[in-house]
Amino acid sequence: VIADCGGDTRAASVLNGLNQLVEMGAQPADWVLVHDAARCLVTTAQIDALIDACHYDKAGGLLAHKLADTLKREQNGRSVTTIDRSDKWLAQTPQMFPIGALIEALNKAGDQVTDEAGAMEAAGFKPRLVEGGAQNFKVTYPEDFALAEAVLRSRA
């Protein structure tokens, strides 16, 4: 267990953790799965699907969920246009990449990226999207806890 790798941003925390894995003997070609603790409802089946879909793809990949809602562009508190959602996905975790490529991508991208796939995209990779599902949502707001509890009860 690595307990002291936190940073000021997600990117810094992940990079610190990856560097510690390398110090512990991880090789650049070894795969790593980066996961948000706030996505506490991910299933082993989803993780297995990600690994199965990506372990031969050097670009790696991420769990994601196809956007179902209508997407609006806002200006001054008003809806100004509807955005085509046909090619839009919500990024989820875990995200899976070769350690060496991810370290290089995060070093180049800096703290601007909000997830590992964004760093890999900036480095020229096209990570694979693997369907995660609506229940792999990020528990962020107080009302999310009731929804998470309902999901967990439904699985019992």
Backbone as a printed PyTorch tensor [residue, N CA C, xyz], in Angstrom:
tensor([[[  0.8430,  -1.1700,   0.0000],
         [  0.0000,   0.0000,   0.0000],
         [  0.8890,   1.2350,   0.0000]],

        [[  0.6030,   2.1560,  -0.9120],
         [  1.3230,   3.4280,  -0.9710],
         [  0.4200,   4.4790,  -0.3510]],

        [[  0.8590,   5.0980,   0.7320],
         [ -0.0240,   6.0060,   1.4630],
         [  0.3940,   7.4660,   1.4050]],

        [[  1.5200,   7.7750,   0.7890],
         [  2.0100,   9.1540,   0.8520],
         [  2.2660,   9.7580,  -0.5270]],

        [[  1.3790,   9.5220,  -1.4680],
         [  1.6360,   9.9970,  -2.8290],
         [  0.7170,  11.1230,  -3.2660]],

        [[ -0.0770,  11.6580,  -2.3630],
         [ -1.0090,  12.7170,  -2.7270],
         [ -0.3030,  13.9540,  -3.2460]],

        [[ -1.0170,  14.6860,  -4.1010],
         [ -0.5030,  15.9350,  -4.6490],
         [ -1.5800,  16.9930,  -4.6160]],

        [[ -1.2600,  18.1660,  -5.1100],
         [ -2.2140,  19.2720,  -5.1090],
         [ -3.3460,  19.0740,  -6.1070]],

        [[ -3.1230,  18.2620,  -7.1310],
         [ -4.1380,  17.9960,  -8.1560],
         [ -4.2230,  16.4990,  -8.3890]],

        [[ -5.2660,  16.0920,  -9.0890],
         [ -5.3920,  14.6750,  -9.4490],
         [ -4.1760,  14.2310, -10.2470]],

        [[ -3.7940,  15.0340, -11.2520],
         [ -2.6620,  14.6620, -12.1010],
         [ -1.3910,  14.4940, -11.2690]],

        [[ -1.1560,  15.3980, -10.3310],
         [  0.0370,  15.3060,  -9.4870],
         [ -0.0180,  14.0730,  -8.5910]],

        [[ -1.1760,  13.7730,  -8.0340],
         [ -1.3260,  12.5870,  -7.1840],
         [ -1.0590,  11.3120,  -7.9730]],

        [[ -1.6360,  11.2310,  -9.1690],
         [ -1.4380,  10.0380, -10.0010],
         [  0.0280,   9.9080, -10.3870]],

        [[  0.6360,  10.9980, -10.8120],
         [  2.0440,  10.9630, -11.2000],
         [  2.9250,  10.5400, -10.0240]],

        [[  2.6490,  11.0510,  -8.8400],
         [  3.4080,  10.6310,  -7.6540],
         [  3.2600,   9.1350,  -7.4090]],

        [[  2.0450,   8.6340,  -7.5170],
         [  1.8130,   7.2050,  -7.3230],
         [  2.5170,   6.3550,  -8.3640]],

        [[  2.4680,   6.7890,  -9.6190],
         [  3.1460,   6.0490, -10.6900],
         [  4.6570,   6.0240, -10.4650]],

        [[  5.2190,   7.1570, -10.0810],
         [  6.6600,   7.2070,  -9.8190],
         [  7.0410,   6.2890,  -8.6630]],

        [[  6.1900,   6.1870,  -7.6620],
         [  6.4770,   5.2600,  -6.5620],
         [  6.4030,   3.8120,  -7.0360]],

        [[  5.4650,   3.5110,  -7.9340],
         [  5.3970,   2.1530,  -8.4850],
         [  6.6740,   1.8130,  -9.2420]],

        [[  7.1950,   2.7720, -10.0020],
         [  8.4500,   2.5540, -10.7290],
         [  9.5920,   2.3260,  -9.7370]],

        [[  9.6350,   3.1140,  -8.6760],
         [ 10.6650,   2.9280,  -7.6430],
         [ 10.5730,   1.5450,  -7.0130]],

        [[  9.3710,   0.9750,  -6.9850],
         [  9.1580,  -0.3510,  -6.4020],
         [  9.3930,  -1.4690,  -7.4170]],

        [[  9.7600,  -1.1080,  -8.6620],
         [ 10.1050,  -2.1220,  -9.6450],
         [  9.1970,  -2.2370, -10.8450]],

        [[  8.1460,  -1.4480, -10.9210],
         [  7.2700,  -1.5000, -12.1000],
         [  8.0560,  -1.0810, -13.3360]],

        [[  7.7710,  -1.7510, -14.4400],
         [  8.4420,  -1.4780, -15.7080],
         [  7.5620,  -0.5980, -16.5930]],

        [[  8.1630,   0.1580, -17.5320],
         [  7.3860,   1.0570, -18.3890],
         [  6.2500,   0.3740, -19.1480]],

        [[  6.4330,  -0.8820, -19.5170],
         [  5.3970,  -1.5930, -20.2770],
         [  4.3110,  -2.1970, -19.3880]],

        [[  4.5100,  -2.1740, -18.0710],
         [  3.4900,  -2.7060, -17.1580],
         [  2.2400,  -1.8430, -17.2120]],

        [[  1.1120,  -2.5000, -17.0670],
         [ -0.1700,  -1.7890, -17.0900],
         [ -0.5450,  -1.3010, -15.7000]],

        [[ -1.2310,  -0.1670, -15.6550],
         [ -1.7530,   0.3620, -14.4040],
         [ -3.2040,   0.7790, -14.6260]],

        [[ -4.0350,   0.5290, -13.6310],
         [ -5.4180,   1.0120, -13.6460],
         [ -5.5250,   2.1100, -12.6000]],

        [[ -5.9640,   3.2860, -13.0290],
         [ -6.1420,   4.4240, -12.1280],
         [ -7.6310,   4.5570, -11.8670]],

        [[ -7.9920,   4.5960, -10.5870],
         [ -9.4110,   4.6160, -10.2330],
         [ -9.7150,   5.6970,  -9.2090]],

        [[-10.8280,   6.3800,  -9.4210],
         [-11.3590,   7.3790,  -8.4890],
         [-12.0670,   6.6690,  -7.3390]],

        [[-11.6830,   6.9380,  -6.1160],
         [-12.3920,   6.3440,  -4.9790],
         [-13.8480,   6.7940,  -4.9480]],

        [[-14.1440,   7.9470,  -5.5420],
         [-15.5210,   8.4530,  -5.5730],
         [-16.4250,   7.6150,  -6.4790]],

        [[-15.8350,   6.7680,  -7.3190],
         [-16.6250,   5.8500,  -8.1540],
         [-16.6520,   4.4870,  -7.4580]],

        [[-17.2910,   4.4690,  -6.3180],
         [-17.2730,   3.3020,  -5.4310],
         [-18.2180,   2.1880,  -5.8730]],

        [[-18.9590,   2.3900,  -6.9480],
         [-19.9370,   1.3900,  -7.3870],
         [-19.4630,   0.5920,  -8.6030]],

        [[-18.2280,   0.7860,  -9.0150],
         [-17.7040,   0.0230, -10.1400],
         [-17.7680,  -1.4640,  -9.7910]],

        [[-18.0160,  -2.2970, -10.7850],
         [-18.1250,  -3.7380, -10.5460],
         [-16.8900,  -4.4690, -11.0580]],

        [[-16.6820,  -5.6610, -10.5440],
         [-15.5680,  -6.4690, -11.0500],
         [-15.7840,  -6.8040, -12.5160]],

        [[-17.0270,  -6.9740, -12.9350],
         [-17.3100,  -7.2540, -14.3470],
         [-16.8810,  -6.0830, -15.2270]],

        [[-17.0960,  -4.8530, -14.7750],
         [-16.6710,  -3.6850, -15.5510],
         [-15.1490,  -3.6100, -15.6260]],

        [[-14.4900,  -3.8750, -14.5170],
         [-13.0240,  -3.8590, -14.5070],
         [-12.4840,  -4.9490, -15.4230]],

        [[-13.0580,  -6.1420, -15.3530],
         [-12.6370,  -7.2370, -16.2320],
         [-12.8460,  -6.8780, -17.6990]],

        [[-13.9650,  -6.2330, -18.0210],
         [-14.2440,  -5.8310, -19.4060],
         [-13.2020,  -4.8320, -19.8960]],

        [[-12.8080,  -3.9000, -19.0330],
         [-11.7830,  -2.9220, -19.4000],
         [-10.4560,  -3.6140, -19.6780]],

        [[-10.0530,  -4.4960, -18.7870],
         [ -8.7870,  -5.2150, -18.9650],
         [ -8.8270,  -6.0490, -20.2370]],

        [[ -9.9070,  -6.7850, -20.4510],
         [-10.0300,  -7.6220, -21.6470],
         [ -9.9700,  -6.8000, -22.9290]],

        [[-10.5860,  -5.6160, -22.9130],
         [-10.6440,  -4.7850, -24.1190],
         [ -9.3320,  -4.0670, -24.4080]],

        [[ -8.5340,  -3.8310, -23.3840],
         [ -7.3840,  -2.9360, -23.5530],
         [ -6.0100,  -3.5770, -23.4220]],

        [[ -5.8990,  -4.7740, -22.8920],
         [ -4.5660,  -5.2650, -22.5570],
         [ -3.6690,  -5.5110, -23.7610]],

        [[ -4.2160,  -5.5410, -24.9830],
         [ -3.3820,  -5.6650, -26.1810],
         [ -3.3200,  -4.3560, -26.9620]],

        [[ -3.8930,  -3.2990, -26.4370],
         [ -3.9870,  -2.0180, -27.1400],
         [ -3.0720,  -1.0100, -26.4490]],

        [[ -1.9600,  -0.6640, -27.0740],
         [ -0.9710,   0.2200, -26.4440],
         [ -1.5250,   1.6000, -26.1080]],

        [[ -2.6550,   1.9750, -26.7110],
         [ -3.2770,   3.2720, -26.4110],
         [ -4.0360,   3.2280, -25.0970]],

        [[ -4.2670,   2.0320, -24.5600],
         [ -5.0120,   1.9050, -23.3130],
         [ -6.4760,   2.2300, -23.4890]],

        [[ -7.1410,   2.5170, -22.3870],
         [ -8.5690,   2.8050, -22.4740],
         [ -9.1550,   3.1740, -21.1340]],

        [[-10.4540,   3.4130, -21.1650],
         [-11.1590,   3.8480, -19.9670],
         [-12.5950,   3.3820, -20.0080]],

        [[-13.1570,   3.1890, -18.8340],
         [-14.5920,   2.9940, -18.7610],
         [-15.2400,   4.3320, -19.0730]],

        [[-16.3540,   4.2840, -19.7820],
         [-17.0800,   5.5010, -20.1560],
         [-18.5400,   5.1320, -20.3560]],

        [[-19.3810,   6.1450, -20.3620],
         [-20.8160,   5.9120, -20.5330],
         [-21.3370,   6.8770, -21.5860]],

        [[-22.0130,   6.3270, -22.5880],
         [-22.5400,   7.1550, -23.6800],
         [-23.5380,   8.1600, -23.1230]],

        [[-23.3800,   9.4120, -23.5170],
         [-24.2510,  10.4780, -23.0350],
         [-25.6640,  10.2740, -23.5580]],

        [[-26.6170,  10.2180, -22.6520],
         [-28.0200,  10.0210, -23.0280],
         [-28.8140,  11.3250, -22.9800]],

        [[-28.3840,  12.2490, -22.1560],
         [-29.1180,  13.5040, -21.9780],
         [-28.8270,  14.4880, -23.1040]],

        [[-29.7620,  15.4060, -23.3250],
         [-29.5350,  16.4990, -24.2570],
         [-28.4990,  17.4290, -23.6420]],

        [[-27.5630,  17.8770, -24.4560],
         [-26.4540,  18.6960, -23.9900],
         [-26.6200,  20.1240, -24.4980]],

        [[-26.5140,  21.0840, -23.6110],
         [-26.7060,  22.4990, -23.9410],
         [-25.4270,  23.2930, -23.7280]],

        [[-25.2420,  24.3050, -24.5750],
         [-24.1810,  25.2810, -24.3580],
         [-24.8150,  26.5020, -23.7070]],

        [[-24.1740,  27.0040, -22.6460],
         [-24.7260,  28.1050, -21.8480],
         [-23.9510,  29.3920, -22.0920]],

        [[-24.6570,  30.4790, -22.0240],
         [-24.0380,  31.8020, -22.0700],
         [-24.8550,  32.7400, -21.1840]],

        [[-24.2290,  33.2770, -20.1580],
         [-24.9050,  34.1910, -19.2310],
         [-26.1660,  33.5790, -18.6170]],

        [[-26.0970,  32.3000, -18.2670],
         [-27.2320,  31.6500, -17.6190],
         [-28.3570,  31.2610, -18.5470]],

        [[-28.1150,  31.3280, -19.8550],
         [-29.1540,  30.9900, -20.8340],
         [-28.6350,  29.9170, -21.7900]],

        [[-29.5400,  29.0640, -22.2160],
         [-29.2020,  28.0570, -23.2100],
         [-29.1280,  28.7350, -24.5730]],

        [[-27.9720,  28.6110, -25.2360],
         [-27.8050,  29.2690, -26.5360],
         [-27.7610,  28.2880, -27.7040]],

        [[-27.5020,  27.0240, -27.4170],
         [-27.5050,  26.0310, -28.4920],
         [-27.5450,  24.6210, -27.9040]],

        [[-28.0380,  23.6990, -28.6950],
         [-28.0200,  22.2870, -28.3440],
         [-26.8500,  21.6500, -29.0770]],

        [[-26.0710,  20.8790, -28.3500],
         [-24.8730,  20.2550, -28.9070],
         [-25.1940,  18.8170, -29.3020]],

        [[-24.7130,  18.4160, -30.4660],
         [-24.8990,  17.0390, -30.9240],
         [-24.2480,  16.0920, -29.9190]],

        [[-25.0100,  15.1540, -29.4010],
         [-24.4950,  14.2280, -28.3850],
         [-24.1180,  12.8690, -28.9640]],

        [[-24.2760,  12.6780, -30.2650],
         [-24.1070,  11.3420, -30.8440],
         [-22.7080,  10.7660, -30.6360]],

        [[-21.7150,  11.6180, -30.4760],
         [-20.3520,  11.1270, -30.2720],
         [-19.7950,  11.4970, -28.8960]],

        [[-20.6740,  11.7630, -27.9480],
         [-20.2430,  12.2060, -26.6190],
         [-20.3510,  11.0740, -25.5950]],

        [[-19.3210,  10.9430, -24.8020],
         [-19.2500,   9.9380, -23.7450],
         [-18.8350,  10.6150, -22.4460]],

        [[-19.2870,  10.1040, -21.3290],
         [-18.8710,  10.5600, -20.0070],
         [-17.7120,   9.6790, -19.5470]],

        [[-16.5700,  10.2770, -19.3100],
         [-15.4020,   9.5170, -18.8660],
         [-15.6280,   9.0110, -17.4490]],

        [[-15.2160,   7.7650, -17.2200],
         [-15.3130,   7.1500, -15.9030],
         [-13.9470,   6.5800, -15.5390]],

        [[-13.8850,   5.9060, -14.4230],
         [-12.6940,   5.1550, -14.0460],
         [-13.1380,   3.7590, -13.6340]],

        [[-12.2070,   2.7960, -13.6860],
         [-10.7890,   2.9730, -13.8940],
         [-10.4330,   3.3260, -15.3430]],

        [[ -9.2000,   3.8650, -15.4570],
         [ -8.5800,   4.1150, -16.7450],
         [ -7.2830,   3.3200, -16.7480]],

        [[ -6.9800,   2.6870, -17.8760],
         [ -5.8990,   1.6920, -17.9260],
         [ -4.8840,   2.0580, -19.0070]],

        [[ -3.6080,   2.1820, -18.6050],
         [ -2.5550,   2.5680, -19.5480],
         [ -1.2270,   1.9350, -19.1520]],

        [[ -0.3040,   1.8110, -20.1190],
         [  1.0550,   1.4060, -19.7560],
         [  1.6880,   2.4960, -18.8790]],

        [[  2.3430,   2.0940, -17.8100],
         [  2.8890,   3.0530, -16.8460],
         [  3.8260,   4.0630, -17.5090]],

        [[  4.7530,   3.5850, -18.3230],
         [  5.7310,   4.4870, -18.9370],
         [  5.0840,   5.5460, -19.8050]],

        [[  4.1470,   5.1350, -20.6430],
         [  3.4600,   6.0870, -21.5240],
         [  2.6380,   7.0810, -20.7160]],

        [[  2.0110,   6.6100, -19.6420],
         [  1.1890,   7.5030, -18.8240],
         [  2.0550,   8.5100, -18.0650]],

        [[  3.1830,   8.0790, -17.5390],
         [  4.0910,   9.0140, -16.8560],
         [  4.5470,  10.0970, -17.8250]],

        [[  4.9600,   9.6870, -19.0120],
         [  5.4140,  10.6530, -20.0190],
         [  4.2920,  11.6240, -20.3880]],

        [[  3.0990,  11.0960, -20.5890],
         [  1.9600,  11.9440, -20.9710],
         [  1.6050,  12.9280, -19.8600]],

        [[  1.5860,  12.4630, -18.6160],
         [  1.2640,  13.3520, -17.4940],
         [  2.3400,  14.4150, -17.2930]],

        [[  3.6010,  14.0410, -17.4740],
         [  4.6810,  15.0270, -17.3530],
         [  4.5390,  16.1320, -18.3920]],

        [[  4.1590,  15.7620, -19.6140],
         [  3.9920,  16.7520, -20.6840],
         [  2.7400,  17.5920, -20.4880]],

        [[  1.6720,  16.9700, -20.0280],
         [  0.3800,  17.6640, -19.9290],
         [  0.3120,  18.5990, -18.7300]],

        [[  1.0210,  18.2840, -17.6750],
         [  0.9630,  19.1090, -16.4730],
         [ -0.3590,  18.9440, -15.7490]],

        [[ -0.7030,  19.9370, -14.9530],
         [ -1.8920,  19.8480, -14.1090],
         [ -3.1740,  20.2710, -14.8110]],

        [[ -3.1130,  20.5640, -16.0990],
         [ -4.2880,  21.0240, -16.8370],
         [ -5.3090,  19.9140, -17.0670]],

        [[ -4.8520,  18.6770, -17.1610],
         [ -5.7530,  17.5760, -17.5050],
         [ -6.6060,  17.1730, -16.3100]],

        [[ -7.8170,  16.7300, -16.5920],
         [ -8.7240,  16.3140, -15.5230],
         [ -8.8090,  14.7990, -15.3910]],

        [[ -8.2070,  14.0770, -16.3260],
         [ -8.1130,  12.6280, -16.1930],
         [ -6.9300,  12.1270, -17.0000]],

        [[ -6.5920,  10.8610, -16.7940],
         [ -5.4290,  10.2700, -17.4400],
         [ -5.6320,  10.1510, -18.9440]],

        [[ -6.8510,   9.8430, -19.3680],
         [ -7.1340,   9.7370, -20.8040],
         [ -6.8530,  11.0600, -21.5030]],

        [[ -7.1480,  12.1750, -20.8440],
         [ -6.8650,  13.4840, -21.4260],
         [ -5.3790,  13.6930, -21.6550]],

        [[ -4.5580,  13.2410, -20.7180],
         [ -3.1090,  13.3380, -20.8860],
         [ -2.6470,  12.4630, -22.0450]],

        [[ -3.1890,  11.2510, -22.1270],
         [ -2.8140,  10.3470, -23.2170],
         [ -3.2670,  10.8960, -24.5730]],

        [[ -4.4540,  11.4890, -24.6210],
         [ -4.9390,  12.1080, -25.8600],
         [ -4.0060,  13.2370, -26.2870]],

        [[ -3.5830,  14.0700, -25.3340],
         [ -2.6770,  15.1800, -25.6350],
         [ -1.3370,  14.6760, -26.1620]],

        [[ -0.9670,  13.4520, -25.7740],
         [  0.2800,  12.8430, -26.2340],
         [  0.1120,  12.1160, -27.5670]],

        [[ -1.0840,  12.1670, -28.1500],
         [ -1.3070,  11.5710, -29.4630],
         [ -1.9670,  10.2060, -29.4610]],

        [[ -2.2930,   9.6730, -28.3060],
         [ -2.9640,   8.3750, -28.2240],
         [ -4.4730,   8.5560, -28.3760]],

        [[ -5.1380,   7.4950, -28.7520],
         [ -6.5990,   7.4720, -28.8490],
         [ -7.1100,   6.3240, -27.9830]],

        [[ -7.2780,   6.5710, -26.6840],
         [ -7.6940,   5.5030, -25.7760],
         [ -9.0430,   4.8960, -26.1620]],

        [[ -9.1490,   3.6030, -25.9370],
         [-10.3830,   2.8690, -26.2280],
         [-11.4470,   3.2000, -25.1840]],

        [[-12.6760,   3.4170, -25.6490],
         [-13.8220,   3.6230, -24.7580],
         [-14.5010,   2.2810, -24.5160]],

        [[-14.6310,   1.9050, -23.2670],
         [-15.2630,   0.6460, -22.8770],
         [-16.4780,   1.0010, -22.0290]],

        [[-17.6470,   0.5010, -22.4110],
         [-18.8860,   0.8590, -21.7080],
         [-18.7970,   0.5030, -20.2320]],

        [[-19.0030,   1.5190, -19.4020],
         [-18.9880,   1.3140, -17.9590],
         [-20.3910,   1.1890, -17.3960]],

        [[-21.2400,   2.1360, -17.7020],
         [-22.6190,   2.0790, -17.2340],
         [-22.9700,   3.2230, -16.3030]],

        [[-24.2580,   3.4950, -16.2300],
         [-24.7660,   4.6180, -15.4370],
         [-24.5140,   4.4440, -13.9410]],

        [[-24.4320,   3.2070, -13.4700],
         [-24.2350,   2.9910, -12.0300],
         [-22.7930,   3.2270, -11.5830]],

        [[-21.8900,   3.4300, -12.5210],
         [-20.5000,   3.7450, -12.1770],
         [-20.3300,   5.2700, -12.1160]],

        [[-21.2620,   5.9270, -11.4450],
         [-21.2130,   7.3860, -11.3520],
         [-20.2990,   7.8230, -10.2070]],

        [[-19.9220,   9.0800, -10.2600],
         [-19.0350,   9.6550,  -9.2530],
         [-19.8660,  10.2170,  -8.1030]],

        [[-19.6520,   9.6980,  -6.9030],
         [-20.3560,  10.1970,  -5.7220],
         [-19.6870,  11.5200,  -5.3430]],

        [[-20.3790,  12.6110,  -5.6630],
         [-19.8090,  13.9510,  -5.5260],
         [-20.6230,  14.8450,  -4.6050]],

        [[-21.9280,  14.8180,  -4.7670],
         [-22.8270,  15.7140,  -4.0400],
         [-23.5680,  14.9360,  -2.9510]],

        [[-24.0480,  15.6240,  -1.9080],
         [-24.7440,  14.9240,  -0.8160],
         [-25.8740,  14.0180,  -1.2990]],

        [[-26.6250,  14.4430,  -2.2890],
         [-27.7400,  13.6180,  -2.7760],
         [-27.2720,  12.3440,  -3.4780]],

        [[-25.9960,  12.2930,  -3.8790],
         [-25.4600,  11.0940,  -4.5250],
         [-25.3950,   9.9100,  -3.5640]],

        [[-25.2790,  10.1780,  -2.2720],
         [-25.1780,   9.0880,  -1.3010],
         [-26.4520,   8.2480,  -1.2590]],

        [[-27.6080,   8.8880,  -1.3460],
         [-28.8690,   8.1430,  -1.3500],
         [-28.9690,   7.2780,  -2.5990]],

        [[-28.5370,   7.8020,  -3.7260],
         [-28.5530,   7.0250,  -4.9670],
         [-27.5800,   5.8460,  -4.8700]],

        [[-26.3950,   6.0910,  -4.3430],
         [-25.4170,   5.0130,  -4.1800],
         [-25.9480,   3.9320,  -3.2450]],

        [[-26.5990,   4.3490,  -2.1770],
         [-27.1820,   3.3890,  -1.2400],
         [-28.2440,   2.5410,  -1.9290]],

        [[-29.0710,   3.1540,  -2.7650],
         [-30.1060,   2.4100,  -3.4920],
         [-29.4760,   1.4050,  -4.4510]],

        [[-28.4050,   1.8050,  -5.1190],
         [-27.7180,   0.8840,  -6.0300],
         [-27.1580,  -0.2960,  -5.2480]],

        [[-26.5080,  -0.0230,  -4.1280],
         [-25.9370,  -1.1060,  -3.3170],
         [-27.0150,  -2.0490,  -2.7940]],

        [[-28.1480,  -1.5120,  -2.3680],
         [-29.2560,  -2.3680,  -1.9070],
         [-29.7680,  -3.2480,  -3.0370]],

        [[-29.8250,  -2.6980,  -4.2430],
         [-30.3330,  -3.4790,  -5.3750],
         [-29.3950,  -4.6280,  -5.7380]],

        [[-28.1440,  -4.5190,  -5.3600],
         [-27.1550,  -5.5560,  -5.6560],
         [-27.0940,  -6.6270,  -4.5740]],

        [[-27.6970,  -6.3730,  -3.4320],
         [-27.6100,  -7.3090,  -2.3020],
         [-28.4470,  -8.5500,  -2.5370]]])
